[in-house]
């Protein structure tokens, strides 16, 4: 019998919370303006595959779809990876 923890929703949530906390601790003064995201990053996401956004941010397909459509502004820690994707797709 294996003693390794299984990957599941609780594990993913825990990892996400730890990553968010770690990023916030490393960037205490970081503040993002949603309008800046909409103007500079969002246009470059239109042609990306949802799988690319999912991989860059570690989010679900539903969340990636909301981000790509502009219905949801992602956490600030995801702006850098999304900016790189957007620039590559331009």
Biopython code that builds the backbone (N, CA, C, O; Angstrom):
import numpy as np
from Bio.PDB.StructureBuilder import StructureBuilder

atoms = [
    (1, "UNK", "N", (0.830, -1.176, 0.000)),
    (1, "UNK", "CA", (0.000, 0.000, 0.000)),
    (1, "UNK", "C", (0.880, 1.246, 0.000)),
    (1, "UNK", "O", (1.851, 1.326, 0.752)),
    (2, "UNK", "N", (0.542, 2.207, -0.836)),
    (2, "UNK", "CA", (1.326, 3.431, -0.965)),
    (2, "UNK", "C", (0.991, 4.410, 0.152)),
    (2, "UNK", "O", (-0.160, 4.521, 0.574)),
    (3, "UNK", "N", (2.010, 5.114, 0.621)),
    (3, "UNK", "CA", (1.776, 6.125, 1.646)),
    (3, "UNK", "C", (1.843, 7.534, 1.069)),
    (3, "UNK", "O", (1.752, 8.519, 1.801)),
    (4, "UNK", "N", (2.002, 7.622, -0.247)),
    (4, "UNK", "CA", (2.060, 8.930, -0.887)),
    (4, "UNK", "C", (0.670, 9.552, -0.914)),
    (4, "UNK", "O", (-0.317, 8.859, -1.165)),
    (5, "UNK", "N", (0.586, 10.861, -0.655)),
    (5, "UNK", "CA", (-0.723, 11.505, -0.745)),
    (5, "UNK", "C", (-1.180, 11.535, -2.205)),
    (5, "UNK", "O", (-0.370, 11.692, -3.120)),
    (6, "UNK", "N", (-2.451, 11.385, -2.399)),
    (6, "UNK", "CA", (-2.978, 11.425, -3.757)),
    (6, "UNK", "C", (-3.256, 12.861, -4.159)),
    (6, "UNK", "O", (-3.580, 13.710, -3.328)),
    (7, "UNK", "N", (-3.123, 13.107, -5.434)),
    (7, "UNK", "CA", (-3.423, 14.439, -5.946)),
    (7, "UNK", "C", (-4.929, 14.557, -6.094)),
    (7, "UNK", "O", (-5.580, 13.652, -6.618)),
    (8, "UNK", "N", (-5.465, 15.632, -5.649)),
    (8, "UNK", "CA", (-6.905, 15.857, -5.746)),
    (8, "UNK", "C", (-7.200, 17.313, -5.570)),
    (8, "UNK", "O", (-6.284, 18.131, -5.479)),
    (9, "UNK", "N", (-8.467, 17.654, -5.519)),
    (9, "UNK", "CA", (-8.847, 19.066, -5.395)),
    (9, "UNK", "C", (-8.248, 19.744, -4.169)),
    (9, "UNK", "O", (-7.797, 20.888, -4.240)),
    (10, "UNK", "N", (-8.246, 19.023, -3.033)),
    (10, "UNK", "CA", (-7.696, 19.631, -1.816)),
    (10, "UNK", "C", (-6.211, 19.911, -1.953)),
    (10, "UNK", "O", (-5.725, 20.934, -1.473)),
    (11, "UNK", "N", (-5.489, 19.012, -2.601)),
    (11, "UNK", "CA", (-4.054, 19.199, -2.815)),
    (11, "UNK", "C", (-3.812, 20.394, -3.716)),
    (11, "UNK", "O", (-2.933, 21.209, -3.436)),
    (12, "UNK", "N", (-4.576, 20.514, -4.795)),
    (12, "UNK", "CA", (-4.414, 21.631, -5.729)),
    (12, "UNK", "C", (-4.707, 22.954, -5.048)),
    (12, "UNK", "O", (-3.989, 23.931, -5.260)),
    (13, "UNK", "N", (-5.751, 22.998, -4.235)),
    (13, "UNK", "CA", (-6.097, 24.236, -3.525)),
    (13, "UNK", "C", (-4.998, 24.599, -2.550)),
    (13, "UNK", "O", (-4.612, 25.764, -2.453)),
    (14, "UNK", "N", (-4.496, 23.625, -1.834)),
    (14, "UNK", "CA", (-3.429, 23.872, -0.879)),
    (14, "UNK", "C", (-2.178, 24.401, -1.569)),
    (14, "UNK", "O", (-1.554, 25.347, -1.088)),
    (15, "UNK", "N", (-1.809, 23.792, -2.700)),
    (15, "UNK", "CA", (-0.639, 24.258, -3.438)),
    (15, "UNK", "C", (-0.849, 25.681, -3.946)),
    (15, "UNK", "O", (0.065, 26.503, -3.892)),
    (16, "UNK", "N", (-2.034, 25.968, -4.433)),
    (16, "UNK", "CA", (-2.344, 27.300, -4.937)),
    (16, "UNK", "C", (-2.268, 28.340, -3.819)),
    (16, "UNK", "O", (-1.722, 29.426, -4.013)),
    (17, "UNK", "N", (-2.809, 28.010, -2.669)),
    (17, "UNK", "CA", (-2.769, 28.947, -1.537)),
    (17, "UNK", "C", (-1.333, 29.201, -1.087)),
    (17, "UNK", "O", (-0.968, 30.332, -0.765)),
    (18, "UNK", "N", (-0.526, 28.150, -1.068)),
    (18, "UNK", "CA", (0.878, 28.327, -0.669)),
    (18, "UNK", "C", (1.624, 29.172, -1.690)),
    (18, "UNK", "O", (2.423, 30.035, -1.325)),
    (19, "UNK", "N", (1.366, 28.924, -2.965)),
    (19, "UNK", "CA", (2.035, 29.707, -4.013)),
    (19, "UNK", "C", (1.617, 31.166, -3.924)),
    (19, "UNK", "O", (2.449, 32.060, -4.079)),
    (20, "UNK", "N", (0.355, 31.411, -3.680)),
    (20, "UNK", "CA", (-0.147, 32.779, -3.565)),
    (20, "UNK", "C", (0.490, 33.481, -2.366)),
    (20, "UNK", "O", (0.933, 34.625, -2.466)),
    (21, "UNK", "N", (0.529, 32.792, -1.249)),
    (21, "UNK", "CA", (1.117, 33.380, -0.038)),
    (21, "UNK", "C", (2.598, 33.683, -0.250)),
    (21, "UNK", "O", (3.085, 34.751, 0.120)),
    (22, "UNK", "N", (3.306, 32.725, -0.853)),
    (22, "UNK", "CA", (4.746, 32.902, -1.092)),
    (22, "UNK", "C", (4.979, 34.101, -2.014)),
    (22, "UNK", "O", (5.859, 34.922, -1.754)),
    (23, "UNK", "N", (4.191, 34.205, -3.092)),
    (23, "UNK", "CA", (4.346, 35.311, -4.034)),
    (23, "UNK", "C", (4.074, 36.638, -3.323)),
    (23, "UNK", "O", (4.817, 37.601, -3.508)),
    (24, "UNK", "N", (3.033, 36.694, -2.525)),
    (24, "UNK", "CA", (2.689, 37.929, -1.807)),
    (24, "UNK", "C", (3.794, 38.338, -0.841)),
    (24, "UNK", "O", (4.087, 39.525, -0.691)),
    (25, "UNK", "N", (4.397, 37.365, -0.194)),
    (25, "UNK", "CA", (5.493, 37.660, 0.730)),
    (25, "UNK", "C", (6.723, 38.181, -0.009)),
    (25, "UNK", "O", (7.448, 39.033, 0.503)),
    (26, "UNK", "N", (6.953, 37.664, -1.217)),
    (26, "UNK", "CA", (8.113, 38.087, -2.008)),
    (26, "UNK", "C", (7.887, 39.422, -2.711)),
    (26, "UNK", "O", (8.847, 40.076, -3.118)),
    (27, "UNK", "N", (6.632, 39.832, -2.857)),
    (27, "UNK", "CA", (6.279, 41.067, -3.561)),
    (27, "UNK", "C", (5.294, 41.881, -2.717)),
    (27, "UNK", "O", (4.167, 42.119, -3.150)),
    (28, "UNK", "N", (5.702, 42.308, -1.521)),
    (28, "UNK", "CA", (4.754, 42.945, -0.603)),
    (28, "UNK", "C", (4.148, 44.253, -1.115)),
    (28, "UNK", "O", (3.034, 44.600, -0.723)),
    (29, "UNK", "N", (4.838, 44.971, -1.961)),
    (29, "UNK", "CA", (4.337, 46.261, -2.422)),
    (29, "UNK", "C", (3.633, 46.173, -3.784)),
    (29, "UNK", "O", (3.194, 47.187, -4.327)),
    (30, "UNK", "N", (3.531, 44.982, -4.319)),
    (30, "UNK", "CA", (2.962, 44.825, -5.668)),
    (30, "UNK", "C", (1.470, 45.134, -5.676)),
    (30, "UNK", "O", (0.703, 44.627, -4.858)),
    (31, "UNK", "N", (1.091, 45.966, -6.608)),
    (31, "UNK", "CA", (-0.319, 46.314, -6.804)),
    (31, "UNK", "C", (-0.567, 46.328, -8.301)),
    (31, "UNK", "O", (0.239, 46.858, -9.065)),
    (32, "UNK", "N", (-1.660, 45.758, -8.711)),
    (32, "UNK", "CA", (-1.976, 45.727, -10.129)),
    (32, "UNK", "C", (-3.215, 46.528, -10.440)),
    (32, "UNK", "O", (-4.185, 46.520, -9.683)),
    (33, "UNK", "N", (-3.175, 47.211, -11.548)),
    (33, "UNK", "CA", (-4.325, 47.976, -12.021)),
    (33, "UNK", "C", (-5.024, 47.133, -13.084)),
    (33, "UNK", "O", (-4.436, 46.863, -14.131)),
    (34, "UNK", "N", (-6.263, 46.711, -12.839)),
    (34, "UNK", "CA", (-6.973, 45.891, -13.821)),
    (34, "UNK", "C", (-7.030, 46.520, -15.210)),
    (34, "UNK", "O", (-7.032, 45.806, -16.213)),
    (35, "UNK", "N", (-7.076, 47.831, -15.277)),
    (35, "UNK", "CA", (-7.121, 48.498, -16.581)),
    (35, "UNK", "C", (-5.812, 48.275, -17.346)),
    (35, "UNK", "O", (-5.820, 48.127, -18.568)),
    (36, "UNK", "N", (-4.710, 48.252, -16.636)),
    (36, "UNK", "CA", (-3.417, 47.985, -17.271)),
    (36, "UNK", "C", (-3.421, 46.572, -17.842)),
    (36, "UNK", "O", (-2.954, 46.353, -18.960)),
    (37, "UNK", "N", (-3.945, 45.615, -17.084)),
    (37, "UNK", "CA", (-4.037, 44.246, -17.598)),
    (37, "UNK", "C", (-4.879, 44.220, -18.872)),
    (37, "UNK", "O", (-4.487, 43.623, -19.875)),
    (38, "UNK", "N", (-6.028, 44.867, -18.820)),
    (38, "UNK", "CA", (-6.937, 44.868, -19.971)),
    (38, "UNK", "C", (-6.306, 45.497, -21.212)),
    (38, "UNK", "O", (-6.544, 45.045, -22.331)),
    (39, "UNK", "N", (-5.508, 46.533, -21.012)),
    (39, "UNK", "CA", (-4.933, 47.261, -22.148)),
    (39, "UNK", "C", (-3.639, 46.636, -22.671)),
    (39, "UNK", "O", (-3.374, 46.687, -23.871)),
    (40, "UNK", "N", (-2.835, 46.049, -21.788)),
    (40, "UNK", "CA", (-1.513, 45.602, -22.217)),
    (40, "UNK", "C", (-1.367, 44.099, -22.393)),
    (40, "UNK", "O", (-0.599, 43.657, -23.248)),
    (41, "UNK", "N", (-2.076, 43.312, -21.616)),
    (41, "UNK", "CA", (-1.900, 41.861, -21.664)),
    (41, "UNK", "C", (-3.062, 41.172, -22.366)),
    (41, "UNK", "O", (-2.854, 40.309, -23.219)),
    (42, "UNK", "N", (-4.269, 41.547, -22.013)),
    (42, "UNK", "CA", (-5.455, 40.871, -22.530)),
    (42, "UNK", "C", (-5.513, 40.768, -24.055)),
    (42, "UNK", "O", (-5.845, 39.696, -24.561)),
    (43, "UNK", "N", (-5.209, 41.818, -24.810)),
    (43, "UNK", "CA", (-5.299, 41.684, -26.269)),
    (43, "UNK", "C", (-4.427, 40.565, -26.834)),
    (43, "UNK", "O", (-4.793, 39.939, -27.829)),
    (44, "UNK", "N", (-3.295, 40.311, -26.219)),
    (44, "UNK", "CA", (-2.392, 39.277, -26.696)),
    (44, "UNK", "C", (-2.817, 37.860, -26.334)),
    (44, "UNK", "O", (-2.232, 36.891, -26.819)),
    (45, "UNK", "N", (-3.830, 37.737, -25.484)),
    (45, "UNK", "CA", (-4.287, 36.415, -25.075)),
    (45, "UNK", "C", (-5.332, 35.839, -26.021)),
    (45, "UNK", "O", (-5.607, 34.640, -25.984)),
    (46, "UNK", "N", (-5.910, 36.673, -26.856)),
    (46, "UNK", "CA", (-7.041, 36.268, -27.699)),
    (46, "UNK", "C", (-6.761, 35.056, -28.575)),
    (46, "UNK", "O", (-7.657, 34.243, -28.802)),
    (47, "UNK", "N", (-5.546, 34.921, -29.067)),
    (47, "UNK", "CA", (-5.232, 33.820, -29.987)),
    (47, "UNK", "C", (-4.586, 32.620, -29.293)),
    (47, "UNK", "O", (-4.276, 31.619, -29.940)),
    (48, "UNK", "N", (-4.386, 32.718, -27.997)),
    (48, "UNK", "CA", (-3.754, 31.620, -27.264)),
    (48, "UNK", "C", (-4.738, 30.490, -27.010)),
    (48, "UNK", "O", (-5.942, 30.710, -26.882)),
    (49, "UNK", "N", (-4.206, 29.284, -26.939)),
    (49, "UNK", "CA", (-5.013, 28.134, -26.559)),
    (49, "UNK", "C", (-5.227, 28.172, -25.050)),
    (49, "UNK", "O", (-4.362, 28.621, -24.298)),
    (50, "UNK", "N", (-6.374, 27.702, -24.626)),
    (50, "UNK", "CA", (-6.653, 27.664, -23.190)),
    (50, "UNK", "C", (-5.595, 26.845, -22.460)),
    (50, "UNK", "O", (-5.223, 27.178, -21.335)),
    (51, "UNK", "N", (-5.114, 25.792, -23.082)),
    (51, "UNK", "CA", (-4.088, 24.944, -22.460)),
    (51, "UNK", "C", (-2.819, 25.733, -22.151)),
    (51, "UNK", "O", (-2.145, 25.455, -21.159)),
    (52, "UNK", "N", (-2.489, 26.709, -22.983)),
    (52, "UNK", "CA", (-1.297, 27.529, -22.734)),
    (52, "UNK", "C", (-1.501, 28.403, -21.500)),
    (52, "UNK", "O", (-0.597, 28.551, -20.678)),
    (53, "UNK", "N", (-2.679, 28.972, -21.379)),
    (53, "UNK", "CA", (-2.982, 29.810, -20.215)),
    (53, "UNK", "C", (-3.041, 28.945, -18.963)),
    (53, "UNK", "O", (-2.535, 29.332, -17.910)),
    (54, "UNK", "N", (-3.657, 27.776, -19.081)),
    (54, "UNK", "CA", (-3.734, 26.859, -17.946)),
    (54, "UNK", "C", (-2.346, 26.486, -17.449)),
    (54, "UNK", "O", (-2.094, 26.488, -16.244)),
    (55, "UNK", "N", (-1.442, 26.165, -18.375)),
    (55, "UNK", "CA", (-0.086, 25.762, -17.999)),
    (55, "UNK", "C", (0.702, 26.916, -17.392)),
    (55, "UNK", "O", (1.452, 26.725, -16.435)),
    (56, "UNK", "N", (0.533, 28.104, -17.945)),
    (56, "UNK", "CA", (1.286, 29.259, -17.452)),
    (56, "UNK", "C", (0.857, 29.680, -16.053)),
    (56, "UNK", "O", (1.670, 30.163, -15.264)),
    (57, "UNK", "N", (-0.420, 29.495, -15.754)),
    (57, "UNK", "CA", (-0.951, 29.991, -14.480)),
    (57, "UNK", "C", (-1.340, 28.898, -13.496)),
    (57, "UNK", "O", (-1.544, 29.166, -12.312)),
    (58, "UNK", "N", (-1.444, 27.674, -13.981)),
    (58, "UNK", "CA", (-1.881, 26.595, -13.097)),
    (58, "UNK", "C", (-3.348, 26.737, -12.712)),
    (58, "UNK", "O", (-3.733, 26.457, -11.577)),
    (59, "UNK", "N", (-4.158, 27.172, -13.668)),
    (59, "UNK", "CA", (-5.584, 27.362, -13.401)),
    (59, "UNK", "C", (-6.406, 26.349, -14.199)),
    (59, "UNK", "O", (-5.896, 25.676, -15.095)),
    (60, "UNK", "N", (-7.674, 26.261, -13.856)),
    (60, "UNK", "CA", (-8.574, 25.347, -14.550)),
    (60, "UNK", "C", (-8.910, 25.881, -15.939)),
    (60, "UNK", "O", (-8.645, 27.042, -16.254)),
    (61, "UNK", "N", (-9.491, 25.026, -16.755)),
    (61, "UNK", "CA", (-9.907, 25.429, -18.092)),
    (61, "UNK", "C", (-10.956, 26.531, -18.018)),
    (61, "UNK", "O", (-10.928, 27.469, -18.814)),
    (62, "UNK", "N", (-11.874, 26.425, -17.077)),
    (62, "UNK", "CA", (-12.916, 27.443, -16.918)),
    (62, "UNK", "C", (-12.308, 28.795, -16.565)),
    (62, "UNK", "O", (-12.711, 29.821, -17.113)),
    (63, "UNK", "N", (-11.343, 28.799, -15.656)),
    (63, "UNK", "CA", (-10.696, 30.051, -15.271)),
    (63, "UNK", "C", (-9.885, 30.607, -16.423)),
    (63, "UNK", "O", (-9.904, 31.813, -16.667)),
    (64, "UNK", "N", (-9.173, 29.748, -17.134)),
    (64, "UNK", "CA", (-8.392, 30.202, -18.288)),
    (64, "UNK", "C", (-9.309, 30.845, -19.324)),
    (64, "UNK", "O", (-8.950, 31.855, -19.930)),
    (65, "UNK", "N", (-10.473, 30.275, -19.525)),
    (65, "UNK", "CA", (-11.436, 30.826, -20.481)),
    (65, "UNK", "C", (-11.923, 32.206, -20.039)),
    (65, "UNK", "O", (-12.045, 33.121, -20.853)),
    (66, "UNK", "N", (-12.197, 32.342, -18.754)),
    (66, "UNK", "CA", (-12.651, 33.635, -18.225)),
    (66, "UNK", "C", (-11.560, 34.693, -18.358)),
    (66, "UNK", "O", (-11.843, 35.847, -18.683)),
    (67, "UNK", "N", (-10.324, 34.299, -18.107)),
    (67, "UNK", "CA", (-9.204, 35.237, -18.227)),
    (67, "UNK", "C", (-9.051, 35.661, -19.685)),
    (67, "UNK", "O", (-8.950, 36.852, -19.978)),
    (68, "UNK", "N", (-9.033, 34.701, -20.592)),
    (68, "UNK", "CA", (-8.840, 35.009, -22.012)),
    (68, "UNK", "C", (-9.955, 35.898, -22.556)),
    (68, "UNK", "O", (-9.708, 36.748, -23.412)),
    (69, "UNK", "N", (-11.169, 35.711, -22.070)),
    (69, "UNK", "CA", (-12.298, 36.517, -22.556)),
    (69, "UNK", "C", (-12.387, 37.873, -21.859)),
    (69, "UNK", "O", (-13.168, 38.730, -22.273)),
    (70, "UNK", "N", (-11.595, 38.075, -20.807)),
    (70, "UNK", "CA", (-11.627, 39.339, -20.084)),
    (70, "UNK", "C", (-12.684, 39.399, -19.003)),
    (70, "UNK", "O", (-12.896, 40.451, -18.399)),
    (71, "UNK", "N", (-13.347, 38.292, -18.752)),
    (71, "UNK", "CA", (-14.382, 38.254, -17.716)),
    (71, "UNK", "C", (-13.792, 38.170, -16.320)),
    (71, "UNK", "O", (-14.468, 38.469, -15.336)),
    (72, "UNK", "N", (-12.532, 37.762, -16.233)),
    (72, "UNK", "CA", (-11.862, 37.644, -14.935)),
    (72, "UNK", "C", (-10.444, 38.159, -15.052)),
    (72, "UNK", "O", (-9.715, 37.795, -15.975)),
    (73, "UNK", "N", (-10.058, 38.998, -14.126)),
    (73, "UNK", "CA", (-8.677, 39.475, -14.049)),
    (73, "UNK", "C", (-7.921, 38.480, -13.175)),
    (73, "UNK", "O", (-8.320, 38.244, -12.035)),
    (74, "UNK", "N", (-6.846, 37.896, -13.679)),
    (74, "UNK", "CA", (-6.118, 36.905, -12.881)),
    (74, "UNK", "C", (-5.345, 37.558, -11.735)),
    (74, "UNK", "O", (-5.155, 38.774, -11.694)),
    (75, "UNK", "N", (-4.914, 36.718, -10.822)),
    (75, "UNK", "CA", (-4.077, 37.186, -9.725)),
    (75, "UNK", "C", (-2.828, 37.849, -10.308)),
    (75, "UNK", "O", (-2.328, 37.440, -11.356)),
    (76, "UNK", "N", (-2.350, 38.841, -9.640)),
    (76, "UNK", "CA", (-1.206, 39.618, -10.110)),
    (76, "UNK", "C", (0.011, 38.741, -10.385)),
    (76, "UNK", "O", (0.795, 39.041, -11.286)),
    (77, "UNK", "N", (0.177, 37.680, -9.634)),
    (77, "UNK", "CA", (1.345, 36.811, -9.836)),
    (77, "UNK", "C", (1.327, 36.134, -11.201)),
    (77, "UNK", "O", (2.361, 35.645, -11.657)),
    (78, "UNK", "N", (0.177, 36.096, -11.859)),
    (78, "UNK", "CA", (0.075, 35.476, -13.179)),
    (78, "UNK", "C", (0.311, 36.458, -14.325)),
    (78, "UNK", "O", (0.445, 36.042, -15.475)),
    (79, "UNK", "N", (0.362, 37.729, -14.031)),
    (79, "UNK", "CA", (0.497, 38.728, -15.101)),
    (79, "UNK", "C", (1.796, 38.567, -15.876)),
    (79, "UNK", "O", (1.800, 38.693, -17.100)),
    (80, "UNK", "N", (2.893, 38.291, -15.189)),
    (80, "UNK", "CA", (4.188, 38.132, -15.860)),
    (80, "UNK", "C", (4.180, 36.989, -16.873)),
    (80, "UNK", "O", (4.509, 37.192, -18.042)),
    (81, "UNK", "N", (3.802, 35.777, -16.424)),
    (81, "UNK", "CA", (3.739, 34.674, -17.378)),
    (81, "UNK", "C", (2.762, 34.928, -18.528)),
    (81, "UNK", "O", (3.034, 34.550, -19.668)),
    (82, "UNK", "N", (1.631, 35.561, -18.235)),
    (82, "UNK", "CA", (0.668, 35.861, -19.297)),
    (82, "UNK", "C", (1.220, 36.911, -20.255)),
    (82, "UNK", "O", (0.982, 36.840, -21.461)),
    (83, "UNK", "N", (1.947, 37.872, -19.730)),
    (83, "UNK", "CA", (2.562, 38.882, -20.583)),
    (83, "UNK", "C", (3.553, 38.230, -21.538)),
    (83, "UNK", "O", (3.596, 38.579, -22.718)),
    (84, "UNK", "N", (4.340, 37.300, -21.047)),
    (84, "UNK", "CA", (5.301, 36.605, -21.911)),
    (84, "UNK", "C", (4.580, 35.819, -23.003)),
    (84, "UNK", "O", (5.004, 35.832, -24.159)),
    (85, "UNK", "N", (3.501, 35.140, -22.647)),
    (85, "UNK", "CA", (2.717, 34.412, -23.650)),
    (85, "UNK", "C", (2.138, 35.360, -24.677)),
    (85, "UNK", "O", (2.180, 35.092, -25.878)),
    (86, "UNK", "N", (1.592, 36.476, -24.200)),
    (86, "UNK", "CA", (0.965, 37.448, -25.093)),
    (86, "UNK", "C", (1.990, 38.020, -26.078)),
    (86, "UNK", "O", (1.691, 38.203, -27.258)),
    (87, "UNK", "N", (3.183, 38.297, -25.589)),
    (87, "UNK", "CA", (4.232, 38.837, -26.461)),
    (87, "UNK", "C", (4.668, 37.822, -27.503)),
    (87, "UNK", "O", (4.947, 38.184, -28.646)),
    (88, "UNK", "N", (4.727, 36.557, -27.119)),
    (88, "UNK", "CA", (5.106, 35.494, -28.064)),
    (88, "UNK", "C", (4.060, 35.305, -29.154)),
    (88, "UNK", "O", (4.390, 34.961, -30.289)),
    (89, "UNK", "N", (2.806, 35.530, -28.804)),
    (89, "UNK", "CA", (1.734, 35.307, -29.779)),
    (89, "UNK", "C", (1.552, 36.490, -30.724)),
    (89, "UNK", "O", (0.870, 36.377, -31.743)),
    (90, "UNK", "N", (2.164, 37.624, -30.385)),
    (90, "UNK", "CA", (1.990, 38.834, -31.209)),
    (90, "UNK", "C", (2.746, 38.755, -32.527)),
    (90, "UNK", "O", (2.698, 39.691, -33.324)),
]
sb = StructureBuilder()
sb.init_structure("model")
sb.init_model(0)
sb.init_chain("A")
sb.init_seg("    ")
for serial, (resi, resn, name, xyz) in enumerate(atoms, 1):
    if name == "N":
        sb.init_residue(resn, " ", resi, " ")
    sb.init_atom(name, np.array(xyz, "f"), 0.0, 1.0, " ", f" {name:<3s}", serial, name[0])
structure = sb.get_structure()
